[in-house]
């Protein structure tokens, strides 16, 4: 069971309260698909991913970025039991989507970079520590139903 300090909780809820899901979700997913091109294989039905411009202007990718952030939202609302909150999502990624769980960490890193760029100097070391702890728990929970 993960323990959260009051400071960590307020940092995480504070970030999400002010996050523009459309901007951050799309930017993070685009970055993941461009920086780690093998992740594109899971989005074969999303249309044109031919190059970075195509990825950045693909409306299906932008919409899916928002969906991912709504997924993270679920973790924020269930910080004391992210594992249970993500059980179904983990089964989906494992058994139906067959997403290699190593990719969760790659997307998490892209999210960190995009959020850090957005927050600028307010992305302090304390903020980074809480944020990365949160994403590490998310990544672990998403990988739980793999076997
Ligand atoms: Ni992921 C669907 C959340 C990482 C590939 N993903 C979802 C959905 C949520 C979600 C929510 C929608 C589920 C539903 O429809 O019930 N995904 C998350 C989260 C992370 C993550 C929170 C990590 C932080 N997903 C990844 C990664 C990949 C990925 C790293 C592939 C590289 N996800 C998918 C695919 C779908 C998906 C593919 C289905 C898309 C569709 O609509 O066809």
Backbone and ligand atoms as CSV (ligand in chain L), in Angstrom:
chain,resi,resn,atom,element,x,y,z
A,1,UNK,N,N,0.854,-1.199,0.000
A,1,UNK,CA,C,0.000,0.000,0.000
A,1,UNK,C,C,0.892,1.253,0.000
A,2,UNK,N,N,0.630,2.135,-0.926
A,2,UNK,CA,C,1.454,3.346,-1.055
A,2,UNK,C,C,0.985,4.396,-0.049
A,3,UNK,N,N,1.937,5.015,0.614
A,3,UNK,CA,C,1.602,6.099,1.555
A,3,UNK,C,C,1.824,7.441,0.860
A,4,UNK,N,N,0.886,8.328,1.066
A,4,UNK,CA,C,1.033,9.685,0.483
A,4,UNK,C,C,1.034,10.713,1.607
A,5,UNK,N,N,1.972,11.639,1.543
A,5,UNK,CA,C,1.943,12.727,2.518
A,5,UNK,C,C,0.898,13.748,2.069
A,6,UNK,N,N,0.492,14.589,2.996
A,6,UNK,CA,C,-0.477,15.643,2.638
A,6,UNK,C,C,0.103,16.534,1.538
A,7,UNK,N,N,1.410,16.771,1.619
A,7,UNK,CA,C,2.047,17.621,0.609
A,7,UNK,C,C,1.967,16.963,-0.779
A,8,UNK,N,N,2.242,15.663,-0.818
A,8,UNK,CA,C,2.177,14.957,-2.112
A,8,UNK,C,C,0.755,14.991,-2.673
A,9,UNK,N,N,-0.217,14.749,-1.779
A,9,UNK,CA,C,-1.618,14.777,-2.244
A,9,UNK,C,C,-1.973,16.143,-2.811
A,10,UNK,N,N,-1.540,17.182,-2.111
A,10,UNK,CA,C,-1.960,18.499,-2.591
A,10,UNK,C,C,-1.217,18.880,-3.877
A,11,UNK,N,N,0.005,18.409,-4.031
A,11,UNK,CA,C,0.726,18.680,-5.290
A,11,UNK,C,C,0.003,17.999,-6.461
A,12,UNK,N,N,-0.344,16.726,-6.276
A,12,UNK,CA,C,-0.972,15.966,-7.371
A,12,UNK,C,C,-2.357,16.530,-7.707
A,13,UNK,N,N,-3.175,16.769,-6.683
A,13,UNK,CA,C,-4.510,17.289,-6.995
A,13,UNK,C,C,-4.395,18.704,-7.583
A,14,UNK,N,N,-3.409,19.453,-7.102
A,14,UNK,CA,C,-3.200,20.815,-7.629
A,14,UNK,C,C,-2.829,20.790,-9.106
A,15,UNK,N,N,-1.960,19.884,-9.488
A,15,UNK,CA,C,-1.561,19.804,-10.904
A,15,UNK,C,C,-2.790,19.471,-11.759
A,16,UNK,N,N,-3.553,18.463,-11.334
A,16,UNK,CA,C,-4.704,18.052,-12.154
A,16,UNK,C,C,-5.798,19.110,-12.194
A,17,UNK,N,N,-5.958,19.853,-11.114
A,17,UNK,CA,C,-7.009,20.883,-11.087
A,17,UNK,C,C,-6.764,21.946,-12.154
A,18,UNK,N,N,-5.495,22.152,-12.481
A,18,UNK,CA,C,-5.172,23.235,-13.421
A,18,UNK,C,C,-4.733,22.739,-14.795
A,19,UNK,N,N,-4.870,21.434,-15.014
A,19,UNK,CA,C,-4.345,20.869,-16.258
A,19,UNK,C,C,-5.332,21.022,-17.416
A,20,UNK,N,N,-4.809,21.449,-18.551
A,20,UNK,CA,C,-5.615,21.492,-19.768
A,20,UNK,C,C,-5.489,20.107,-20.424
A,21,UNK,N,N,-6.522,19.267,-20.241
A,21,UNK,CA,C,-6.439,17.880,-20.702
A,21,UNK,C,C,-6.198,17.783,-22.204
A,22,UNK,N,N,-6.848,18.677,-22.959
A,22,UNK,CA,C,-6.716,18.584,-24.420
A,22,UNK,C,C,-5.286,18.886,-24.847
A,23,UNK,N,N,-4.715,19.904,-24.240
A,23,UNK,CA,C,-3.358,20.284,-24.620
A,23,UNK,C,C,-2.342,19.241,-24.140
A,24,UNK,N,N,-2.382,18.944,-22.856
A,24,UNK,CA,C,-1.356,18.079,-22.267
A,24,UNK,C,C,-1.497,16.622,-22.740
A,25,UNK,N,N,-2.742,16.149,-22.841
A,25,UNK,CA,C,-2.954,14.765,-23.282
A,25,UNK,C,C,-2.432,14.559,-24.699
A,26,UNK,N,N,-2.800,15.466,-25.582
A,26,UNK,CA,C,-2.370,15.333,-26.976
A,26,UNK,C,C,-0.854,15.454,-27.086
A,27,UNK,N,N,-0.290,16.436,-26.405
A,27,UNK,CA,C,1.165,16.641,-26.515
A,27,UNK,C,C,1.941,15.437,-25.990
A,28,UNK,N,N,1.477,14.867,-24.882
A,28,UNK,CA,C,2.209,13.737,-24.298
A,28,UNK,C,C,2.131,12.510,-25.204
A,29,UNK,N,N,0.924,12.224,-25.705
A,29,UNK,CA,C,0.791,11.041,-26.566
A,29,UNK,C,C,1.561,11.240,-27.871
A,30,UNK,N,N,1.494,12.435,-28.463
A,30,UNK,CA,C,2.253,12.714,-29.695
A,30,UNK,C,C,3.738,12.499,-29.465
A,31,UNK,N,N,4.236,13.028,-28.362
A,31,UNK,CA,C,5.651,12.904,-28.054
A,31,UNK,C,C,6.045,11.429,-27.943
A,32,UNK,N,N,5.203,10.653,-27.286
A,32,UNK,CA,C,5.485,9.225,-27.123
A,32,UNK,C,C,5.574,8.546,-28.498
A,33,UNK,N,N,4.626,8.857,-29.377
A,33,UNK,CA,C,4.589,8.211,-30.690
A,33,UNK,C,C,5.747,8.649,-31.587
A,34,UNK,N,N,6.220,9.875,-31.378
A,34,UNK,CA,C,7.316,10.399,-32.208
A,34,UNK,C,C,8.671,9.937,-31.663
A,35,UNK,N,N,8.838,10.032,-30.346
A,35,UNK,CA,C,10.129,9.687,-29.738
A,35,UNK,C,C,10.350,8.176,-29.732
A,36,UNK,N,N,9.255,7.431,-29.529
A,36,UNK,CA,C,9.357,5.958,-29.471
A,36,UNK,C,C,8.436,5.380,-30.547
A,37,UNK,N,N,8.876,5.433,-31.816
A,37,UNK,CA,C,7.968,5.141,-32.930
A,37,UNK,C,C,7.327,3.750,-32.888
A,38,UNK,N,N,7.943,2.811,-32.168
A,38,UNK,CA,C,7.335,1.469,-32.109
A,38,UNK,C,C,5.997,1.494,-31.376
A,39,UNK,N,N,5.751,2.552,-30.600
A,39,UNK,CA,C,4.463,2.624,-29.896
A,39,UNK,C,C,3.306,2.899,-30.876
A,40,UNK,N,N,3.661,3.298,-32.118
A,40,UNK,CA,C,2.603,3.583,-33.105
A,40,UNK,C,C,1.823,2.327,-33.491
A,41,UNK,N,N,2.461,1.165,-33.305
A,41,UNK,CA,C,1.839,-0.075,-33.787
A,41,UNK,C,C,0.472,-0.355,-33.169
A,42,UNK,N,N,0.224,0.201,-31.973
A,42,UNK,CA,C,-1.055,-0.053,-31.302
A,42,UNK,C,C,-2.177,0.843,-31.821
A,43,UNK,N,N,-1.806,1.826,-32.624
A,43,UNK,CA,C,-2.801,2.799,-33.067
A,43,UNK,C,C,-3.027,2.719,-34.576
A,44,UNK,N,N,-2.951,1.498,-35.085
A,44,UNK,CA,C,-3.099,1.261,-36.514
A,44,UNK,C,C,-4.440,1.701,-37.069
A,45,UNK,N,N,-5.460,1.740,-36.204
A,45,UNK,CA,C,-6.791,2.117,-36.700
A,45,UNK,C,C,-7.044,3.613,-36.569
A,46,UNK,N,N,-6.019,4.369,-36.163
A,46,UNK,CA,C,-6.216,5.800,-35.900
A,46,UNK,C,C,-5.961,6.686,-37.115
A,47,UNK,N,N,-5.625,6.075,-38.265
A,47,UNK,CA,C,-5.397,6.886,-39.461
A,47,UNK,C,C,-3.938,7.267,-39.618
A,48,UNK,N,N,-3.696,8.404,-40.246
A,48,UNK,CA,C,-2.352,8.786,-40.681
A,48,UNK,C,C,-1.387,9.128,-39.530
A,49,UNK,N,N,-0.342,8.307,-39.412
A,49,UNK,CA,C,0.713,8.568,-38.410
A,49,UNK,C,C,2.060,8.609,-39.143
A,50,UNK,N,N,2.027,9.057,-40.388
A,50,UNK,CA,C,3.162,8.898,-41.285
A,50,UNK,C,C,4.413,9.638,-40.819
A,51,UNK,N,N,4.238,10.829,-40.264
A,51,UNK,CA,C,5.396,11.572,-39.747
A,51,UNK,C,C,4.943,12.443,-38.562
A,52,UNK,N,N,5.871,13.196,-38.009
A,52,UNK,CA,C,5.553,13.966,-36.794
A,52,UNK,C,C,4.380,14.927,-37.022
A,53,UNK,N,N,4.352,15.561,-38.189
A,53,UNK,CA,C,3.254,16.502,-38.462
A,53,UNK,C,C,1.916,15.787,-38.517
A,54,UNK,N,N,1.931,14.620,-39.167
A,54,UNK,CA,C,0.690,13.841,-39.279
A,54,UNK,C,C,0.211,13.431,-37.893
A,55,UNK,N,N,1.133,13.029,-37.048
A,55,UNK,CA,C,0.762,12.603,-35.693
A,55,UNK,C,C,0.179,13.783,-34.927
A,56,UNK,N,N,0.848,14.940,-35.033
A,56,UNK,CA,C,0.420,16.114,-34.260
A,56,UNK,C,C,-0.919,16.682,-34.714
A,57,UNK,N,N,-1.292,16.406,-35.956
A,57,UNK,CA,C,-2.565,16.953,-36.451
A,57,UNK,C,C,-3.649,15.876,-36.556
A,58,UNK,N,N,-3.359,14.687,-36.059
A,58,UNK,CA,C,-4.328,13.582,-36.145
A,58,UNK,C,C,-5.369,13.725,-35.016
A,59,UNK,N,N,-6.633,13.952,-35.373
A,59,UNK,CA,C,-7.647,14.193,-34.339
A,59,UNK,C,C,-7.907,12.975,-33.453
A,60,UNK,N,N,-7.698,11.771,-33.988
A,60,UNK,CA,C,-7.904,10.571,-33.159
A,60,UNK,C,C,-6.851,10.492,-32.055
A,61,UNK,N,N,-5.637,10.911,-32.392
A,61,UNK,CA,C,-4.562,10.906,-31.389
A,61,UNK,C,C,-4.864,11.955,-30.315
A,62,UNK,N,N,-5.273,13.134,-30.749
A,62,UNK,CA,C,-5.596,14.194,-29.779
A,62,UNK,C,C,-6.702,13.731,-28.836
A,63,UNK,N,N,-7.727,13.097,-29.400
A,63,UNK,CA,C,-8.854,12.641,-28.575
A,63,UNK,C,C,-8.398,11.539,-27.621
A,64,UNK,N,N,-7.499,10.690,-28.098
A,64,UNK,CA,C,-7.050,9.613,-27.219
A,64,UNK,C,C,-6.174,10.149,-26.077
A,65,UNK,N,N,-5.437,11.224,-26.360
A,65,UNK,CA,C,-4.635,11.859,-25.302
A,65,UNK,C,C,-5.537,12.324,-24.158
A,66,UNK,N,N,-6.683,12.876,-24.499
A,66,UNK,CA,C,-7.641,13.321,-23.476
A,66,UNK,C,C,-8.140,12.115,-22.674
A,67,UNK,N,N,-8.402,11.028,-23.401
A,67,UNK,CA,C,-8.891,9.805,-22.737
A,67,UNK,C,C,-7.870,9.285,-21.715
A,68,UNK,N,N,-6.608,9.351,-22.084
A,68,UNK,CA,C,-5.549,8.889,-21.167
A,68,UNK,C,C,-5.541,9.753,-19.902
A,69,UNK,N,N,-5.696,11.076,-20.100
A,69,UNK,CA,C,-5.702,11.943,-18.907
A,69,UNK,C,C,-6.927,11.678,-18.037
A,70,UNK,N,N,-8.054,11.356,-18.650
A,70,UNK,CA,C,-9.221,10.973,-17.844
A,70,UNK,C,C,-8.926,9.679,-17.081
A,71,UNK,N,N,-8.126,8.810,-17.705
A,71,UNK,CA,C,-7.697,7.593,-17.016
A,71,UNK,C,C,-6.856,7.945,-15.789
A,72,UNK,N,N,-5.987,8.936,-15.937
A,72,UNK,CA,C,-5.142,9.349,-14.808
A,72,UNK,C,C,-5.977,9.999,-13.706
A,73,UNK,N,N,-6.987,10.688,-14.146
A,73,UNK,CA,C,-7.937,11.310,-13.244
A,73,UNK,C,C,-8.523,10.290,-12.251
A,74,UNK,N,N,-8.799,9.119,-12.788
A,74,UNK,CA,C,-9.341,8.037,-11.975
A,74,UNK,C,C,-8.330,7.659,-10.878
A,75,UNK,N,N,-7.054,7.698,-11.222
A,75,UNK,CA,C,-6.017,7.387,-10.224
A,75,UNK,C,C,-5.962,8.486,-9.155
A,76,UNK,N,N,-6.119,9.742,-9.582
A,76,UNK,CA,C,-6.077,10.855,-8.610
A,76,UNK,C,C,-7.238,10.716,-7.625
A,77,UNK,N,N,-8.389,10.311,-8.139
A,77,UNK,CA,C,-9.572,10.185,-7.279
A,77,UNK,C,C,-9.495,8.947,-6.387
A,78,UNK,N,N,-8.582,8.037,-6.700
A,78,UNK,CA,C,-8.443,6.791,-5.914
A,78,UNK,C,C,-6.992,6.595,-5.476
A,79,UNK,N,N,-6.399,7.685,-4.989
A,79,UNK,CA,C,-4.962,7.624,-4.683
A,79,UNK,C,C,-4.612,6.549,-3.664
A,80,UNK,N,N,-5.574,6.185,-2.811
A,80,UNK,CA,C,-5.272,5.175,-1.793
A,80,UNK,C,C,-5.477,3.754,-2.281
A,81,UNK,N,N,-5.990,3.614,-3.483
A,81,UNK,CA,C,-6.110,2.263,-4.035
A,81,UNK,C,C,-6.095,2.274,-5.563
A,82,UNK,N,N,-4.988,2.759,-6.088
A,82,UNK,CA,C,-4.842,2.881,-7.547
A,82,UNK,C,C,-4.847,1.488,-8.194
A,83,UNK,N,N,-4.294,0.533,-7.475
A,83,UNK,CA,C,-4.234,-0.830,-7.994
A,83,UNK,C,C,-5.642,-1.345,-8.330
A,84,UNK,N,N,-6.557,-1.196,-7.382
A,84,UNK,CA,C,-7.924,-1.673,-7.617
A,84,UNK,C,C,-8.618,-0.827,-8.684
A,85,UNK,N,N,-8.390,0.479,-8.625
A,85,UNK,CA,C,-9.046,1.367,-9.589
A,85,UNK,C,C,-8.617,1.035,-11.016
A,86,UNK,N,N,-7.413,0.481,-11.158
A,86,UNK,CA,C,-6.865,0.212,-12.488
A,86,UNK,C,C,-6.951,-1.260,-12.910
A,87,UNK,N,N,-7.581,-2.085,-12.095
A,87,UNK,CA,C,-7.582,-3.521,-12.412
A,87,UNK,C,C,-8.144,-3.791,-13.808
A,88,UNK,N,N,-9.275,-3.185,-14.085
A,88,UNK,CA,C,-9.934,-3.431,-15.373
A,88,UNK,C,C,-9.116,-2.868,-16.542
A,89,UNK,N,N,-8.579,-1.676,-16.322
A,89,UNK,CA,C,-7.771,-1.030,-17.365
A,89,UNK,C,C,-6.508,-1.855,-17.648
A,90,UNK,N,N,-5.974,-2.458,-16.618
A,90,UNK,CA,C,-4.786,-3.295,-16.789
A,90,UNK,C,C,-5.126,-4.540,-17.610
A,91,UNK,N,N,-6.259,-5.167,-17.303
A,91,UNK,CA,C,-6.697,-6.349,-18.063
A,91,UNK,C,C,-6.895,-5.960,-19.533
A,92,UNK,N,N,-7.514,-4.801,-19.751
A,92,UNK,CA,C,-7.754,-4.341,-21.124
A,92,UNK,C,C,-6.443,-4.192,-21.899
A,93,UNK,N,N,-5.463,-3.512,-21.291
A,93,UNK,CA,C,-4.190,-3.290,-21.990
A,93,UNK,C,C,-3.430,-4.596,-22.195
A,94,UNK,N,N,-3.593,-5.516,-21.265
A,94,UNK,CA,C,-2.881,-6.783,-21.382
A,94,UNK,C,C,-3.566,-7.730,-22.353
A,95,UNK,N,N,-4.819,-8.060,-22.050
A,95,UNK,CA,C,-5.457,-9.155,-22.778
A,95,UNK,C,C,-6.099,-8.756,-24.089
A,96,UNK,N,N,-6.558,-7.517,-24.167
A,96,UNK,CA,C,-7.245,-7.118,-25.394
A,96,UNK,C,C,-6.320,-6.314,-26.311
A,97,UNK,N,N,-5.631,-5.334,-25.731
A,97,UNK,CA,C,-4.819,-4.452,-26.567
A,97,UNK,C,C,-3.401,-4.999,-26.775
A,98,UNK,N,N,-2.976,-5.911,-25.890
A,98,UNK,CA,C,-1.633,-6.498,-25.963
A,98,UNK,C,C,-0.534,-5.445,-26.005
A,99,UNK,N,N,-0.686,-4.413,-25.194
A,99,UNK,CA,C,0.331,-3.360,-25.116
A,99,UNK,C,C,1.479,-3.863,-24.227
A,100,UNK,N,N,2.689,-3.812,-24.766
A,100,UNK,CA,C,3.859,-4.181,-23.960
A,100,UNK,C,C,3.946,-3.200,-22.779
A,101,UNK,N,N,3.954,-3.722,-21.537
A,101,UNK,CA,C,3.901,-2.820,-20.382
A,101,UNK,C,C,5.123,-1.904,-20.241
A,102,UNK,N,N,6.223,-2.213,-20.909
A,102,UNK,CA,C,7.370,-1.283,-20.893
A,102,UNK,C,C,6.965,0.080,-21.430
A,103,UNK,N,N,5.971,0.080,-22.323
A,103,UNK,CA,C,5.541,1.335,-22.940
A,103,UNK,C,C,4.861,2.283,-21.948
A,104,UNK,N,N,4.323,1.763,-20.859
A,104,UNK,CA,C,3.667,2.644,-19.881
A,104,UNK,C,C,4.667,3.647,-19.307
A,105,UNK,N,N,5.873,3.153,-19.061
A,105,UNK,CA,C,6.911,4.018,-18.501
A,105,UNK,C,C,7.312,5.094,-19.525
A,106,UNK,N,N,7.333,4.707,-20.784
A,106,UNK,CA,C,7.725,5.672,-21.823
A,106,UNK,C,C,6.698,6.799,-21.921
A,107,UNK,N,N,5.427,6.437,-21.875
A,107,UNK,CA,C,4.388,7.468,-21.919
A,107,UNK,C,C,4.445,8.326,-20.649
A,108,UNK,N,N,4.715,7.676,-19.528
A,108,UNK,CA,C,4.820,8.426,-18.266
A,108,UNK,C,C,5.945,9.459,-18.369
A,109,UNK,N,N,7.060,9.072,-18.958
A,109,UNK,CA,C,8.178,10.022,-19.098
A,109,UNK,C,C,7.785,11.188,-20.009
A,110,UNK,N,N,7.038,10.889,-21.056
A,110,UNK,CA,C,6.588,11.971,-21.946
A,110,UNK,C,C,5.636,12.900,-21.203
A,111,UNK,N,N,4.778,12.340,-20.384
A,111,UNK,CA,C,3.867,13.166,-19.583
A,111,UNK,C,C,4.654,14.086,-18.650
A,112,UNK,N,N,5.691,13.537,-18.045
A,112,UNK,CA,C,6.512,14.350,-17.134
A,112,UNK,C,C,7.135,15.527,-17.880
A,113,UNK,N,N,7.667,15.253,-19.055
A,113,UNK,CA,C,8.337,16.306,-19.827
A,113,UNK,C,C,7.346,17.399,-20.238
A,114,UNK,N,N,6.164,16.975,-20.673
A,114,UNK,CA,C,5.169,17.950,-21.128
A,114,UNK,C,C,4.639,18.775,-19.943
A,115,UNK,N,N,4.397,18.111,-18.819
A,115,UNK,CA,C,3.905,18.839,-17.636
A,115,UNK,C,C,4.992,19.780,-17.112
A,116,UNK,N,N,6.236,19.306,-17.103
A,116,UNK,CA,C,7.342,20.157,-16.629
A,116,UNK,C,C,7.488,21.396,-17.510
A,117,UNK,N,N,7.385,21.198,-18.823
A,117,UNK,CA,C,7.516,22.332,-19.738
A,117,UNK,C,C,6.389,23.326,-19.505
A,118,UNK,N,N,5.206,22.804,-19.232
A,118,UNK,CA,C,4.041,23.665,-19.021
A,118,UNK,C,C,4.168,24.448,-17.708
A,119,UNK,N,N,4.603,23.757,-16.642
A,119,UNK,CA,C,4.658,24.411,-15.329
A,119,UNK,C,C,5.882,25.304,-15.162
A,120,UNK,N,N,6.898,25.080,-15.972
A,120,UNK,CA,C,8.089,25.925,-15.900
A,120,UNK,C,C,8.694,25.914,-14.513
A,121,UNK,N,N,8.957,27.123,-13.962
A,121,UNK,CA,C,9.677,27.176,-12.688
A,121,UNK,C,C,8.845,26.661,-11.519
A,122,UNK,N,N,7.536,26.512,-11.701
A,122,UNK,CA,C,6.782,25.944,-10.576
A,122,UNK,C,C,6.882,24.410,-10.524
A,123,UNK,N,N,7.506,23.817,-11.523
A,123,UNK,CA,C,7.780,22.381,-11.451
A,123,UNK,C,C,9.060,22.193,-10.630
A,124,UNK,N,N,8.923,22.375,-9.326
A,124,UNK,CA,C,10.079,22.299,-8.425
A,124,UNK,C,C,10.489,20.834,-8.222
A,125,UNK,N,N,11.586,20.636,-7.523
A,125,UNK,CA,C,12.034,19.264,-7.241
A,125,UNK,C,C,10.977,18.513,-6.427
A,126,UNK,N,N,10.345,19.194,-5.466
A,126,UNK,CA,C,9.284,18.548,-4.669
A,126,UNK,C,C,8.107,18.143,-5.556
A,127,UNK,N,N,7.773,19.024,-6.489
A,127,UNK,CA,C,6.681,18.730,-7.416
A,127,UNK,C,C,7.051,17.534,-8.282
A,128,UNK,N,N,8.269,17.552,-8.792
A,128,UNK,CA,C,8.715,16.432,-9.623
A,128,UNK,C,C,8.684,15.116,-8.844
A,129,UNK,N,N,9.122,15.168,-7.588
A,129,UNK,CA,C,9.171,13.941,-6.779
A,129,UNK,C,C,7.764,13.356,-6.611
A,130,UNK,N,N,6.794,14.224,-6.279
A,130,UNK,CA,C,5.423,13.745,-6.071
A,130,UNK,C,C,4.831,13.238,-7.386
A,131,UNK,N,N,5.071,13.992,-8.454
A,131,UNK,CA,C,4.534,13.641,-9.769
A,131,UNK,C,C,5.074,12.297,-10.248
A,132,UNK,N,N,6.383,12.115,-10.108
A,132,UNK,CA,C,6.978,10.865,-10.591
A,132,UNK,C,C,6.581,9.680,-9.721
A,133,UNK,N,N,6.382,9.939,-8.434
A,133,UNK,CA,C,5.903,8.871,-7.561
A,133,UNK,C,C,4.493,8.450,-8.016
A,134,UNK,N,N,3.665,9.451,-8.272
A,134,UNK,CA,C,2.300,9.169,-8.732
A,134,UNK,C,C,2.323,8.335,-10.027
A,135,UNK,N,N,3.135,8.766,-10.990
A,135,UNK,CA,C,3.172,8.030,-12.259
A,135,UNK,C,C,3.764,6.629,-12.088
A,136,UNK,N,N,4.713,6.486,-11.180
A,136,UNK,CA,C,5.291,5.154,-10.946
A,136,UNK,C,C,4.213,4.207,-10.407
A,137,UNK,N,N,3.340,4.725,-9.542
A,137,UNK,CA,C,2.266,3.890,-8.997
A,137,UNK,C,C,1.276,3.539,-10.111
A,138,UNK,N,N,0.979,4.513,-10.970
A,138,UNK,CA,C,0.076,4.279,-12.103
A,138,UNK,C,C,0.655,3.196,-13.026
A,139,UNK,N,N,1.930,3.338,-13.360
A,139,UNK,CA,C,2.581,2.387,-14.273
A,139,UNK,C,C,2.562,0.987,-13.658
A,140,UNK,N,N,2.842,0.910,-12.367
A,140,UNK,CA,C,2.839,-0.388,-11.705
A,140,UNK,C,C,1.428,-0.992,-11.697
A,141,UNK,N,N,0.424,-0.159,-11.405
A,141,UNK,CA,C,-0.960,-0.655,-11.361
A,141,UNK,C,C,-1.416,-1.126,-12.743
A,142,UNK,N,N,-1.017,-0.402,-13.778
A,142,UNK,CA,C,-1.415,-0.798,-15.136
A,142,UNK,C,C,-0.769,-2.114,-15.543
A,143,UNK,N,N,0.381,-2.401,-14.960
A,143,UNK,CA,C,1.098,-3.634,-15.308
A,143,UNK,C,C,0.715,-4.817,-14.434
A,144,UNK,N,N,-0.172,-4.598,-13.471
A,144,UNK,CA,C,-0.496,-5.640,-12.479
A,144,UNK,C,C,-1.149,-6.895,-13.046
A,145,UNK,N,N,-1.975,-6.733,-14.066
A,145,UNK,CA,C,-2.736,-7.888,-14.556
A,145,UNK,C,C,-2.006,-8.632,-15.680
A,146,UNK,N,N,-0.726,-8.296,-15.885
A,146,UNK,CA,C,0.057,-9.009,-16.903
A,146,UNK,C,C,0.653,-10.255,-16.258
A,147,UNK,N,N,0.699,-11.327,-16.999
A,147,UNK,CA,C,1.313,-12.517,-16.437
A,147,UNK,C,C,1.878,-13.369,-17.560
L,1,LIG,NI1,NI,-3.979,3.176,-22.997
L,1,LIG,C1,C,-7.098,2.694,-24.336
L,1,LIG,C2,C,-5.375,4.803,-20.290
L,1,LIG,C3,C,-0.849,3.842,-21.716
L,1,LIG,C4,C,-2.544,1.994,-25.885
L,1,LIG,N1,N,-5.862,3.649,-22.430
L,1,LIG,C5,C,-7.021,3.361,-23.118
L,1,LIG,C6,C,-8.156,3.881,-22.387
L,1,LIG,C7,C,-7.662,4.477,-21.243
L,1,LIG,C8,C,-6.220,4.329,-21.286
L,1,LIG,C9,C,-8.443,5.189,-20.142
L,1,LIG,C10,C,-9.612,3.758,-22.789
L,1,LIG,C11,C,-10.138,2.474,-22.214
L,1,LIG,C12,C,-11.565,2.176,-22.581
L,1,LIG,O1,O,-11.966,2.504,-23.696
L,1,LIG,O2,O,-12.259,1.599,-21.723
L,1,LIG,N2,N,-3.253,4.111,-21.311
L,1,LIG,C13,C,-3.986,4.690,-20.318
L,1,LIG,C14,C,-3.105,5.204,-19.281
L,1,LIG,C15,C,-1.824,4.938,-19.696
L,1,LIG,C16,C,-1.926,4.251,-20.971
L,1,LIG,C17,C,-3.567,5.913,-18.019
L,1,LIG,C18,C,-0.513,5.246,-19.058
L,1,LIG,C19,C,-0.242,6.298,-18.358
L,1,LIG,N3,N,-2.056,2.925,-23.653
L,1,LIG,C20,C,-0.912,3.288,-22.992
L,1,LIG,C21,C,0.248,3.002,-23.821
L,1,LIG,C22,C,-0.233,2.481,-25.002
L,1,LIG,C23,C,-1.679,2.443,-24.891
L,1,LIG,C24,C,1.684,3.283,-23.416
L,1,LIG,C25,C,0.510,2.019,-26.219
L,1,LIG,C26,C,1.740,2.359,-26.519
L,1,LIG,N4,N,-4.685,2.458,-24.780
L,1,LIG,C27,C,-3.909,2.031,-25.840
L,1,LIG,C28,C,-4.767,1.636,-26.929
L,1,LIG,C29,C,-6.092,1.845,-26.485
L,1,LIG,C30,C,-6.006,2.360,-25.128
L,1,LIG,C31,C,-4.306,1.121,-28.280
L,1,LIG,C32,C,-7.393,1.579,-27.267
L,1,LIG,C33,C,-7.562,2.732,-28.219
L,1,LIG,C34,C,-8.816,2.659,-29.048
L,1,LIG,O3,O,-9.707,3.482,-28.829
L,1,LIG,O4,O,-8.866,1.808,-29.926
